[in-house]
Amino acid sequence: YRVVDNSCEKIDYLAAPEDPIDIQLPLDLHELVELMPGNIIVIAGEPNSGKTSWLFNFVKTNMHAFDIHYFNSEMGKEELRKRLLKISDVPIDQWKCTFWERSDEFADVIKTGNGHINIIDYLEIYSDFWEVGRFIAEIHRKLNGAIAIIAIQKNPNTNVGLGGFRTLEKARLALAISHGRIDIVKAKNWKTPEN
């Protein structure tokens, strides 16, 4: 049993701004697609294919325009420092990003509202892979104008992450990273007439 909740929030589409977020994506993907407030990007990548490097490059190019929170599930502080030091054009003390240690229940810690970007590296799934859609939906409900970039693992020779097509449901942009290759799997808002 549950209590009936018949409340709905009316969507005021007439007063909504049309402008996308001025965000920079690695590999100049921002020249092809637009992102709007409250959007989710899913990056599905094979192990050691460059997911974290893509995310660090994203932080580097956007850290002065947005409040970025990076939720890390696999690196300790020593490894994080070592990897950031490899990016020679940003001194270690000049990273404008808050790094957090977190491995689950990301919806509880998402920073909400316009101007915030939440990076989850990575959303770990070990069983009941179909539930990944629920985890992503929970994050989406909390954004309130913020952006979330969610990295997940994928198997070789596939373009979707663990959890299959459930990983694409809320994503407005979905990327698949393999060794030496990145594919746009889903993009809802193209900047160009060519899809």
GICOR-V923480 format. One line per field, one symbol per residue. phi: phi as a letter, one per 40 degrees, with the letter a starting at -180 (. if undefined). A space follows every 50 residues. Layout:
# GICOR-V923480
phi=???
This chain:
# GICOR-V923480
phi=.accbccbccccccccccccccbbbdgfcccbbbbbdgcbbbbbbcdfbh dccdccccddcbccbbcbbbcbbbbccccdcccccccccbddcbcbaccb cabafcccbdcbgdgbbbbbbbccbbafdccddccccccdcccfhcbbbb cbcbcdgabbcdhgccccdcccabbbbbcgabbccaacbccbccc
